Amino acid sequence: MELRHLQSETAGTSGKLPNIIIDEFQIKKNKAREIKQDMKLRHQSETTTGKLPNN
């Protein structure tokens, strides 16, 4: 919903979103990927050792 609002504000840019918005989305996407990978590693460690690794 927020994205649609931003698109309407930038209608003069031939339908393209400003780079800063794309960059913010990419950062959030990368962070989500890191969290997912960390959770996967924790799960693997827990299933092989029976306990979570110490951080």
C-alpha positions, 0 to 999 in steps of 0.5 A: 500500500505504501509503495502504491502511494509512492508510485503516485507521487513519482508519476512524472518519472515514467512509472519508475521508482526513485533509486533510494526507494529501490535501495531501501527495499534491497537492504530490507531484502538482504537483511531478511535473507541474512536472518533466514540463513542464520535461522537455518544454521541455528536449526542445523546446529540444534538438530545435530548437537541438540543445543543452540550455538553460543553467540 
